[in-house]
């Protein structure tokens, strides 16, 4: 029957509570601790950063995922401190976060320590203040409308909250997928400096949930680029509690799996695009559509290469239709490419055909780049491979923000 996009967040699916609060990790006094919990047992899946320097909460969450075989039902998190490069004390602190939640807000729902995912975001290399954070976790008040508070608690340099939801119907019952995320910089393929927490009231087997999440992340969070830097803390969790489900758990064989994956993909896609739109200091959102590649993976390489090109991003900032920068980024992407076949368009204007510039009007081409949204299309004319990536322009404000991040 298809899916219906909705406004919503991690508490939109049945049986989920969330909340956020302030414990003093941020000098600004803004919210910095939060949690999500399923009131009933659940299955889970996760995708983590591929950076070899992994933060303590990533390592602890991986431990819990392995120990339970994908049975997490809660997330406890903080912002303002990444708990990365903090040694054995960092691991102990991440485990203590789970313990404080299990003994505190999670105790009402009999949540065990290994049923809890842990996440942190913020400055790297600084030990957590567990006196403050532990008290903050214990005092969290989780409610069925606490999604907005949870979003506020996960934000760092984000300028806007990020949430999404979608529904589909199975046997007359509405099933929901919802999610929240943070991320505005250190955004690169293989996720970003991002946290994304997705929930659903569908019943899904752990193995299939992991497969579906990997596919959704591959087409969403792995296709956004803000600055090309891969974080130590990248994490995307999904928790499925089956609270709106009456049949057998989805395992990849049922017809309903198509709608579930479409809803999951929609939520992840909306959250990913919201990150790209909110890139630190950015003024323009860029969509890069690539088609005609020899393979799908080649199309992905080209799209991500263009999205990550600082020269292209700078050209977009200045509304400079310098298509040579786009062609250059496509050429070093590692994809199969014949320079005599490439076609490049900005907006609705084709600037290059068969590898040669058309007789375009530079002023009109520039006008295609002066709005807050810019589209770049590339056709390699080699096959049927297609992909889309998203990014933003590169501005002096981005440089300022990141030159002063810890000072």
C-alpha positions as a Markdown table, in Angstrom:
| # | Residue | x | y | z |
|---|---|---|---|---|
| 1 | Unk | 0.0 | 0.0 | 0.0 |
| 2 | Unk | 3.0 | 2.3 | 0.4 |
| 3 | Unk | 4.1 | 4.6 | 3.1 |
| 4 | Unk | 2.9 | 8.0 | 4.4 |
| 5 | Unk | 5.6 | 10.5 | 5.5 |
| 6 | Unk | 4.6 | 12.2 | 8.8 |
| 7 | Unk | 6.0 | 14.8 | 11.1 |
| 8 | Unk | 7.2 | 13.0 | 14.2 |
| 9 | Unk | 10.1 | 11.7 | 16.1 |
| 10 | Unk | 11.4 | 8.7 | 18.2 |
| 11 | Unk | 8.3 | 8.7 | 20.4 |
| 12 | Unk | 5.8 | 8.5 | 17.4 |
| 13 | Unk | 5.9 | 4.7 | 17.4 |
| 14 | Unk | 3.9 | 3.0 | 20.2 |
| 15 | Unk | 5.6 | 2.0 | 23.3 |
| 16 | Unk | 8.5 | 4.5 | 23.3 |
| 17 | Unk | 9.3 | 7.2 | 25.8 |
| 18 | Unk | 12.0 | 9.8 | 25.7 |
| 19 | Unk | 13.4 | 12.8 | 27.5 |
| 20 | Unk | 16.2 | 15.2 | 27.9 |
| 21 | Unk | 17.7 | 17.4 | 30.5 |
| 22 | Unk | 20.7 | 19.6 | 31.6 |
| 23 | Unk | 23.4 | 18.3 | 33.9 |
| 24 | Unk | 26.2 | 20.9 | 33.3 |
| 25 | Unk | 28.4 | 19.2 | 30.7 |
| 26 | Unk | 28.0 | 22.3 | 28.4 |
| 27 | Unk | 29.3 | 25.6 | 29.6 |
| 28 | Unk | 26.3 | 27.2 | 27.8 |
| 29 | Unk | 23.9 | 25.5 | 30.2 |
| 30 | Unk | 22.0 | 24.0 | 27.3 |
| 31 | Unk | 20.5 | 20.5 | 27.5 |
| 32 | Unk | 23.2 | 17.7 | 27.4 |
| 33 | Unk | 21.7 | 14.4 | 28.6 |
| 34 | Unk | 18.9 | 12.3 | 27.3 |
| 35 | Unk | 17.5 | 8.9 | 26.7 |
| 36 | Unk | 14.9 | 6.8 | 24.8 |
| 37 | Unk | 13.3 | 3.6 | 26.1 |
| 38 | Unk | 10.9 | 1.0 | 24.8 |
| 39 | Unk | 8.5 | 0.0 | 27.6 |
| 40 | Unk | 8.4 | -3.6 | 26.2 |
| 41 | Unk | 11.2 | -5.9 | 25.1 |
| 42 | Unk | 12.6 | -5.1 | 21.6 |
| 43 | Unk | 15.1 | -6.1 | 18.9 |
| 44 | Unk | 17.8 | -3.8 | 17.7 |
| 45 | Unk | 20.5 | -3.1 | 15.1 |
| 46 | Unk | 23.2 | -0.6 | 14.7 |
| 47 | Unk | 25.8 | 0.9 | 12.3 |
| 48 | Unk | 28.9 | 2.5 | 13.7 |
| 49 | Unk | 31.8 | 4.7 | 12.5 |
| 50 | Unk | 34.5 | 3.0 | 10.4 |
| 51 | Unk | 37.1 | 5.3 | 12.0 |
| 52 | Unk | 39.8 | 3.1 | 13.7 |
| 53 | Unk | 39.7 | 5.7 | 16.6 |
| 54 | Unk | 36.4 | 4.7 | 18.1 |
| 55 | Unk | 34.9 | 6.5 | 21.1 |
| 56 | Unk | 34.2 | 4.5 | 24.3 |
| 57 | Unk | 30.4 | 4.6 | 23.8 |
| 58 | Unk | 30.8 | 3.1 | 20.4 |
| 59 | Unk | 32.9 | 0.2 | 21.8 |
| 60 | Unk | 30.5 | -0.4 | 24.7 |
| 61 | Unk | 27.4 | -0.3 | 22.4 |
| 62 | Unk | 29.1 | -2.9 | 20.2 |
| 63 | Unk | 29.8 | -5.1 | 23.2 |
| 64 | Unk | 26.1 | -4.9 | 24.3 |
| 65 | Unk | 24.9 | -5.6 | 20.7 |
| 66 | Unk | 27.1 | -8.7 | 20.5 |
| 67 | Unk | 26.2 | -9.9 | 24.0 |
| 68 | Unk | 22.4 | -9.8 | 23.4 |
| 69 | Unk | 22.3 | -10.7 | 19.8 |
| 70 | Unk | 20.4 | -7.5 | 19.0 |
| 71 | Unk | 18.0 | -7.0 | 21.9 |
| 72 | Unk | 18.6 | -3.4 | 23.0 |
| 73 | Unk | 15.6 | -1.5 | 24.1 |
| 74 | Unk | 17.0 | 1.8 | 25.3 |
| 75 | Unk | 19.6 | 4.5 | 24.4 |
| 76 | Unk | 21.2 | 6.8 | 26.9 |
| 77 | Unk | 23.3 | 9.7 | 25.6 |
| 78 | Unk | 25.1 | 12.9 | 26.3 |
| 79 | Unk | 26.3 | 15.9 | 24.3 |
| 80 | Unk | 29.1 | 18.3 | 25.0 |
| 81 | Unk | 31.7 | 15.6 | 25.5 |
| 82 | Unk | 32.5 | 12.8 | 23.0 |
| 83 | Unk | 34.2 | 10.5 | 25.6 |
| 84 | Unk | 36.7 | 9.6 | 22.8 |
| 85 | Unk | 40.4 | 9.1 | 23.3 |
| 86 | Unk | 39.8 | 8.8 | 27.0 |
| 87 | Unk | 41.3 | 5.3 | 27.6 |
| 88 | Unk | 40.1 | 2.7 | 30.1 |
| 89 | Unk | 38.4 | 5.4 | 32.2 |
| 90 | Unk | 36.3 | 6.4 | 29.2 |
| 91 | Unk | 35.1 | 2.7 | 28.8 |
| 92 | Unk | 34.3 | 2.6 | 32.5 |
| 93 | Unk | 32.4 | 5.9 | 32.2 |
| 94 | Unk | 30.4 | 4.6 | 29.2 |
| 95 | Unk | 29.5 | 1.5 | 31.1 |
| 96 | Unk | 28.5 | 3.6 | 34.1 |
| 97 | Unk | 26.2 | 5.6 | 31.9 |
| 98 | Unk | 24.3 | 2.3 | 31.0 |
| 99 | Unk | 24.4 | 1.3 | 34.7 |
| 100 | Unk | 23.0 | 4.6 | 35.9 |
| 101 | Unk | 20.2 | 4.4 | 33.4 |
| 102 | Unk | 19.3 | 0.7 | 34.2 |
| 103 | Unk | 19.2 | 1.6 | 38.0 |
| 104 | Unk | 17.4 | 4.9 | 37.4 |
| 105 | Unk | 14.8 | 5.6 | 34.6 |
| 106 | Unk | 15.1 | 2.1 | 33.1 |
| 107 | Unk | 14.3 | 0.3 | 36.3 |
| 108 | Unk | 10.6 | 1.0 | 35.9 |
| 109 | Unk | 10.7 | -1.1 | 32.7 |
| 110 | Unk | 13.2 | -3.8 | 34.0 |
| 111 | Unk | 15.8 | -2.7 | 31.4 |
| 112 | Unk | 19.1 | -4.6 | 32.0 |
| 113 | Unk | 22.5 | -2.9 | 31.4 |
| 114 | Unk | 23.3 | -4.9 | 28.3 |
| 115 | Unk | 19.9 | -3.9 | 26.7 |
| 116 | Unk | 21.1 | -0.3 | 26.6 |
| 117 | Unk | 23.0 | 1.5 | 23.8 |
| 118 | Unk | 25.3 | 4.4 | 24.8 |
| 119 | Unk | 26.2 | 7.4 | 22.7 |
| 120 | Unk | 28.2 | 10.6 | 23.2 |
| 121 | Unk | 29.0 | 13.6 | 21.1 |
| 122 | Unk | 31.1 | 16.7 | 21.7 |
| 123 | Unk | 34.8 | 17.5 | 22.3 |
| 124 | Unk | 37.3 | 14.7 | 21.9 |
| 125 | Unk | 40.0 | 13.8 | 24.5 |
| 126 | Unk | 38.3 | 15.2 | 27.6 |
| 127 | Unk | 37.2 | 12.9 | 30.5 |
| 128 | Unk | 33.5 | 12.9 | 31.3 |
| 129 | Unk | 32.3 | 14.5 | 34.5 |
| 130 | Unk | 30.5 | 11.5 | 35.7 |
| 131 | Unk | 29.3 | 13.1 | 38.9 |
| 132 | Unk | 27.3 | 15.6 | 36.9 |
| 133 | Unk | 26.3 | 13.1 | 34.1 |
| 134 | Unk | 25.4 | 10.3 | 36.4 |
| 135 | Unk | 23.1 | 12.6 | 38.4 |
| 136 | Unk | 21.6 | 13.9 | 35.1 |
| 137 | Unk | 20.9 | 10.4 | 33.9 |
| 138 | Unk | 19.2 | 9.4 | 37.2 |
| 139 | Unk | 17.0 | 12.4 | 37.1 |
| 140 | Unk | 15.7 | 12.0 | 33.5 |
| 141 | Unk | 11.9 | 12.0 | 33.2 |
| 142 | Unk | 10.9 | 10.1 | 30.1 |
| 143 | Unk | 7.5 | 10.6 | 28.5 |
| 144 | Unk | 5.5 | 9.7 | 25.4 |
| 145 | Unk | 5.9 | 13.2 | 24.1 |
| 146 | Unk | 9.5 | 13.7 | 25.1 |
| 147 | Unk | 11.1 | 13.4 | 21.7 |
| 148 | Unk | 11.6 | 17.1 | 21.4 |
| 149 | Unk | 13.5 | 17.2 | 24.7 |
| 150 | Unk | 15.6 | 14.3 | 23.6 |
| 151 | Unk | 16.5 | 16.1 | 20.3 |
| 152 | Unk | 17.5 | 19.3 | 22.2 |
| 153 | Unk | 19.8 | 17.2 | 24.5 |
| 154 | Unk | 21.7 | 15.7 | 21.6 |
| 155 | Unk | 22.4 | 18.9 | 19.7 |
| 156 | Unk | 25.9 | 20.5 | 19.6 |
| 157 | Unk | 26.6 | 22.9 | 16.7 |
| 158 | Unk | 23.2 | 22.0 | 15.1 |
| 159 | Unk | 21.1 | 25.1 | 14.4 |
| 160 | Unk | 17.8 | 23.2 | 14.0 |
| 161 | Unk | 16.3 | 20.0 | 15.5 |
| 162 | Unk | 16.2 | 17.0 | 13.2 |
| 163 | Unk | 13.4 | 14.5 | 13.2 |
| 164 | Unk | 11.2 | 12.4 | 10.8 |
| 165 | Unk | 8.6 | 9.7 | 10.7 |
| 166 | Unk | 6.6 | 7.6 | 8.3 |
| 167 | Unk | 3.7 | 5.1 | 8.6 |
| 168 | Unk | 2.4 | 2.1 | 6.7 |
| 169 | Unk | -0.6 | -0.1 | 7.2 |
| 170 | Unk | -0.5 | -3.9 | 7.8 |
| 171 | Unk | -3.8 | -5.7 | 8.2 |
| 172 | Unk | -5.7 | -2.5 | 9.1 |
| 173 | Unk | -3.1 | -1.6 | 11.8 |
| 174 | Unk | -0.9 | 1.5 | 11.4 |
| 175 | Unk | 2.8 | 0.9 | 11.9 |
| 176 | Unk | 5.2 | 3.7 | 12.5 |
| 177 | Unk | 8.9 | 4.4 | 12.0 |
| 178 | Unk | 10.3 | 7.5 | 13.7 |
| 179 | Unk | 13.7 | 9.0 | 14.4 |
| 180 | Unk | 15.8 | 11.8 | 15.6 |
| 181 | Unk | 19.4 | 12.9 | 14.8 |
| 182 | Unk | 22.1 | 15.4 | 15.3 |
| 183 | Unk | 25.0 | 16.4 | 13.0 |
| 184 | Unk | 26.2 | 19.5 | 11.3 |
| 185 | Unk | 30.0 | 19.0 | 10.7 |
| 186 | Unk | 32.6 | 16.2 | 10.5 |
| 187 | Unk | 30.1 | 14.8 | 7.9 |
| 188 | Unk | 31.5 | 12.4 | 5.3 |
| 189 | Unk | 30.6 | 9.1 | 3.7 |
| 190 | Unk | 30.5 | 6.2 | 6.1 |
| 191 | Unk | 28.3 | 8.4 | 8.2 |
| 192 | Unk | 29.4 | 11.5 | 10.0 |
| 193 | Unk | 29.8 | 13.2 | 13.3 |
| 194 | Unk | 26.3 | 12.1 | 13.7 |
| 195 | Unk | 24.0 | 10.4 | 16.1 |
| 196 | Unk | 20.7 | 8.9 | 14.7 |
| 197 | Unk | 18.2 | 7.0 | 16.8 |
| 198 | Unk | 15.4 | 5.3 | 15.0 |
| 199 | Unk | 12.4 | 3.5 | 16.6 |
| 200 | Unk | 9.6 | 1.4 | 15.2 |
| 201 | Unk | 6.6 | -0.4 | 16.6 |
| 202 | Unk | 7.0 | -3.1 | 14.0 |
| 203 | Unk | 8.2 | -6.5 | 15.1 |
| 204 | Unk | 11.4 | -7.3 | 13.2 |
| 205 | Unk | 14.0 | -10.1 | 13.7 |
| 206 | Unk | 17.4 | -8.8 | 14.7 |
| 207 | Unk | 19.2 | -10.3 | 11.6 |
| 208 | Unk | 16.7 | -8.7 | 9.2 |
| 209 | Unk | 16.7 | -5.5 | 11.1 |
| 210 | Unk | 20.5 | -5.2 | 10.7 |
| 211 | Unk | 20.3 | -5.9 | 7.0 |
| 212 | Unk | 17.5 | -3.4 | 6.5 |
| 213 | Unk | 19.4 | -0.7 | 8.5 |
| 214 | Unk | 22.6 | -1.2 | 6.5 |
| 215 | Unk | 20.7 | -0.7 | 3.3 |
| 216 | Unk | 19.0 | 2.4 | 4.6 |
| 217 | Unk | 22.2 | 3.9 | 6.0 |
| 218 | Unk | 24.0 | 3.2 | 2.7 |
| 219 | Unk | 21.5 | 5.3 | 0.7 |
| 220 | Unk | 21.2 | 8.1 | 3.3 |
| 221 | Unk | 23.8 | 8.8 | 5.9 |
| 222 | Unk | 26.6 | 7.4 | 3.7 |
| 223 | Unk | 25.6 | 9.8 | 0.9 |
| 224 | Unk | 26.0 | 13.1 | 2.7 |
| 225 | Unk | 29.2 | 15.2 | 2.8 |
| 226 | Unk | 29.8 | 18.4 | 4.6 |
| 227 | Unk | 33.5 | 18.5 | 5.2 |
| 228 | Unk | 34.9 | 15.1 | 4.5 |
| 229 | Unk | 35.9 | 14.3 | 8.1 |
| 230 | Unk | 34.8 | 11.0 | 9.6 |
| 231 | Unk | 34.0 | 11.2 | 13.3 |
| 232 | Unk | 35.0 | 8.9 | 16.2 |
| 233 | Unk | 31.5 | 8.6 | 17.5 |
| 234 | Unk | 29.2 | 8.0 | 14.4 |
| 235 | Unk | 26.3 | 5.9 | 15.4 |
| 236 | Unk | 22.9 | 4.9 | 14.0 |
| 237 | Unk | 20.7 | 2.8 | 16.2 |
| 238 | Unk | 17.3 | 1.3 | 15.4 |
| 239 | Unk | 15.0 | -0.3 | 18.0 |
| 240 | Unk | 11.9 | -2.4 | 17.0 |
| 241 | Unk | 9.4 | -3.2 | 19.8 |
| 242 | Unk | 6.5 | -4.8 | 17.9 |
| 243 | Unk | 4.0 | -2.8 | 20.0 |
| 244 | Unk | 1.7 | -2.3 | 16.9 |
| 245 | Unk | 2.3 | -5.7 | 15.5 |
| 246 | Unk | 0.2 | -8.9 | 15.7 |
| 247 | Unk | 1.8 | -11.3 | 13.2 |
| 248 | Unk | 5.1 | -13.0 | 13.0 |
| 249 | Unk | 8.2 | -10.7 | 13.1 |
| 250 | Unk | 9.4 | -9.5 | 9.8 |
| 251 | Unk | 12.4 | -11.5 | 8.6 |
| 252 | Unk | 12.9 | -10.3 | 5.0 |
| 253 | Unk | 10.5 | -12.8 | 3.4 |
| 254 | Unk | 7.1 | -11.2 | 3.9 |
| 255 | Unk | 5.5 | -8.8 | 1.5 |
| 256 | Unk | 5.2 | -6.2 | 4.3 |
| 257 | Unk | 9.0 | -5.9 | 4.3 |
| 258 | Unk | 8.9 | -3.6 | 1.3 |
| 259 | Unk | 6.8 | -1.0 | 3.1 |
| 260 | Unk | 8.9 | -1.4 | 6.3 |
| 261 | Unk | 12.2 | -0.8 | 4.4 |
| 262 | Unk | 10.6 | 2.1 | 2.5 |
| 263 | Unk | 9.6 | 3.8 | 5.8 |
| 264 | Unk | 13.0 | 3.1 | 7.4 |
| 265 | Unk | 14.7 | 4.5 | 4.2 |
| 266 | Unk | 12.4 | 7.6 | 4.3 |
| 267 | Unk | 13.2 | 8.4 | 7.9 |
| 268 | Unk | 17.0 | 7.9 | 7.5 |
| 269 | Unk | 16.9 | 9.9 | 4.2 |
| 270 | Unk | 15.1 | 12.8 | 5.8 |
| 271 | Unk | 17.4 | 12.9 | 8.8 |
| 272 | Unk | 20.5 | 12.7 | 6.5 |
| 273 | Unk | 19.3 | 15.6 | 4.3 |
| 274 | Unk | 18.5 | 17.6 | 7.3 |
| 275 | Unk | 22.1 | 17.3 | 8.4 |
| 276 | Unk | 23.4 | 18.4 | 5.0 |
| 277 | Unk | 21.0 | 21.4 | 5.1 |
| 278 | Unk | 22.3 | 22.3 | 8.5 |
| 279 | Unk | 26.0 | 22.1 | 7.7 |
| 280 | Unk | 28.1 | 24.4 | 9.9 |
| 281 | Unk | 28.1 | 27.9 | 8.5 |
| 282 | Unk | 26.4 | 26.7 | 5.3 |
| 283 | Unk | 24.1 | 28.9 | 3.2 |
| 284 | Unk | 23.1 | 26.5 | 0.4 |
| 285 | Unk | 22.0 | 22.9 | 0.2 |
| 286 | Unk | 23.4 | 20.9 | -2.7 |
| 287 | Unk | 21.9 | 17.8 | -4.4 |
| 288 | Unk | 24.1 | 15.8 | -6.8 |
| 289 | Unk | 22.3 | 13.4 | -9.1 |
| 290 | Unk | 24.5 | 11.0 | -11.1 |
| 291 | Unk | 23.2 | 8.7 | -13.7 |
| 292 | Unk | 24.5 | 6.7 | -16.6 |
| 293 | Unk | 27.4 | 5.2 | -14.6 |
| 294 | Unk | 28.7 | 1.8 | -15.4 |
| 295 | Unk | 27.6 | 0.5 | -12.0 |
| 296 | Unk | 25.6 | 1.7 | -9.0 |
| 297 | Unk | 28.8 | 1.9 | -6.9 |
| 298 | Unk | 30.5 | 4.0 | -9.6 |
| 299 | Unk | 27.5 | 6.4 | -9.5 |
| 300 | Unk | 27.9 | 6.6 | -5.7 |
| 301 | Unk | 31.6 | 7.3 | -6.0 |
| 302 | Unk | 31.1 | 10.2 | -8.4 |
| 303 | Unk | 28.2 | 11.7 | -6.4 |
| 304 | Unk | 30.1 | 11.6 | -3.2 |
| 305 | Unk | 33.3 | 12.9 | -4.8 |
| 306 | Unk | 31.5 | 16.0 | -6.2 |
| 307 | Unk | 29.6 | 16.5 | -2.9 |
| 308 | Unk | 33.0 | 16.5 | -1.0 |
| 309 | Unk | 34.9 | 18.7 | -3.4 |
| 310 | Unk | 35.9 | 21.9 | -1.6 |
| 311 | Unk | 36.4 | 23.6 | -5.0 |
| 312 | Unk | 32.8 | 22.7 | -6.0 |
| 313 | Unk | 31.5 | 23.7 | -2.6 |
| 314 | Unk | 33.3 | 27.1 | -2.9 |
| 315 | Unk | 32.0 | 27.6 | -6.4 |
| 316 | Unk | 28.4 | 27.0 | -5.1 |
| 317 | Unk | 29.0 | 29.6 | -2.4 |
| 318 | Unk | 30.0 | 32.2 | -5.0 |
| 319 | Unk | 27.4 | 31.1 | -7.6 |
| 320 | Unk | 30.2 | 30.4 | -10.0 |
| 321 | Unk | 29.2 | 27.9 | -12.7 |
| 322 | Unk | 32.7 | 26.6 | -13.0 |
| 323 | Unk | 31.8 | 23.1 | -14.3 |
| 324 | Unk | 35.5 | 22.2 | -14.6 |
| 325 | Unk | 35.5 | 21.6 | -10.8 |
| 326 | Unk | 32.6 | 19.2 | -11.1 |
| 327 | Unk | 34.3 | 17.3 | -14.0 |
| 328 | Unk | 37.5 | 17.2 | -12.0 |
| 329 | Unk | 35.9 | 15.7 | -8.9 |
| 330 | Unk | 34.1 | 13.1 | -11.1 |
| 331 | Unk | 37.4 | 12.2 | -12.7 |
| 332 | Unk | 39.3 | 11.5 | -9.5 |
| 333 | Unk | 36.4 | 9.6 | -7.9 |
| 334 | Unk | 37.7 | 6.2 | -8.9 |
| 335 | Unk | 34.7 | 5.5 | -11.1 |
| 336 | Unk | 34.9 | 4.4 | -14.7 |
| 337 | Unk | 34.6 | 7.5 | -16.8 |
| 338 | Unk | 35.0 | 8.5 | -20.5 |
| 339 | Unk | 35.6 | 12.3 | -20.5 |
| 340 | Unk | 34.2 | 12.5 | -24.1 |
| 341 | Unk | 30.8 | 11.3 | -22.9 |
| 342 | Unk | 30.2 | 13.2 | -19.7 |
| 343 | Unk | 27.3 | 15.6 | -19.5 |
| 344 | Unk | 26.9 | 18.2 | -16.7 |
| 345 | Unk | 24.0 | 20.4 | -15.8 |
| 346 | Unk | 23.4 | 22.9 | -13.1 |
| 347 | Unk | 19.8 | 23.4 | -12.3 |
| 348 | Unk | 17.9 | 23.2 | -15.7 |
| 349 | Unk | 20.9 | 24.3 | -17.7 |
| 350 | Unk | 23.2 | 21.8 | -19.5 |
| 351 | Unk | 26.7 | 23.3 | -19.4 |
| 352 | Unk | 28.7 | 20.3 | -20.8 |
| 353 | Unk | 27.7 | 17.8 | -23.4 |
| 354 | Unk | 29.9 | 15.0 | -24.8 |
| 355 | Unk | 32.7 | 16.4 | -22.6 |
| 356 | Unk | 32.6 | 19.8 | -24.2 |
| 357 | Unk | 31.1 | 23.1 | -23.0 |
| 358 | Unk | 27.8 | 24.1 | -24.6 |
| 359 | Unk | 27.1 | 27.7 | -25.7 |
| 360 | Unk | 25.5 | 28.6 | -22.4 |
| 361 | Unk | 24.9 | 32.0 | -20.9 |
| 362 | Unk | 27.2 | 32.4 | -17.9 |
| 363 | Unk | 24.9 | 34.9 | -16.1 |
| 364 | Unk | 21.9 | 32.6 | -16.4 |
| 365 | Unk | 24.0 | 29.7 | -15.3 |
| 366 | Unk | 25.1 | 31.6 | -12.3 |
| 367 | Unk | 21.5 | 32.4 | -11.5 |
| 368 | Unk | 20.9 | 28.7 | -11.1 |
| 369 | Unk | 23.2 | 28.7 | -8.1 |
| 370 | Unk | 22.0 | 31.8 | -6.3 |
| 371 | Unk | 19.1 | 30.2 | -4.3 |
| 372 | Unk | 19.4 | 28.3 | -1.1 |
| 373 | Unk | 19.1 | 25.0 | -3.0 |
| 374 | Unk | 21.4 | 24.0 | -5.9 |
| 375 | Unk | 21.1 | 20.9 | -8.0 |
| 376 | Unk | 24.0 | 19.4 | -10.0 |
| 377 | Unk | 23.3 | 16.6 | -12.5 |
| 378 | Unk | 26.0 | 14.4 | -14.1 |
| 379 | Unk | 25.4 | 11.8 | -16.8 |
| 380 | Unk | 28.3 | 9.5 | -17.6 |
| 381 | Unk | 26.6 | 7.7 | -20.5 |
| 382 | Unk | 28.2 | 4.4 | -19.7 |
| 383 | Unk | 25.4 | 2.3 | -18.2 |
| 384 | Unk | 22.4 | 2.3 | -15.9 |
| 385 | Unk | 24.1 | 3.1 | -12.5 |
| 386 | Unk | 22.4 | 5.9 | -10.5 |
| 387 | Unk | 22.9 | 7.6 | -7.2 |
| 388 | Unk | 22.3 | 10.8 | -5.3 |
| 389 | Unk | 24.4 | 12.6 | -2.7 |
| 390 | Unk | 23.8 | 15.7 | -0.7 |
| 391 | Unk | 26.0 | 18.4 | 0.7 |
| 392 | Unk | 26.4 | 22.1 | 1.3 |
| 393 | Unk | 28.6 | 25.1 | 0.4 |
| 394 | Unk | 31.8 | 25.9 | 2.1 |
| 395 | Unk | 31.8 | 29.3 | 3.9 |
| 396 | Unk | 34.1 | 31.5 | 6.0 |
| 397 | Unk | 31.7 | 30.8 | 8.9 |
| 398 | Unk | 32.5 | 27.1 | 8.7 |
| 399 | Unk | 36.2 | 27.9 | 9.1 |
| 400 | Unk | 35.6 | 30.3 | 12.0 |
| 401 | Unk | 33.5 | 27.8 | 13.9 |
| 402 | Unk | 36.0 | 25.1 | 13.6 |
| 403 | Unk | 39.0 | 27.3 | 14.3 |
| 404 | Unk | 37.4 | 28.2 | 17.7 |
| 405 | Unk | 35.7 | 24.9 | 18.6 |
| 406 | Unk | 37.6 | 24.2 | 21.9 |
| 407 | Unk | 38.8 | 27.8 | 22.5 |
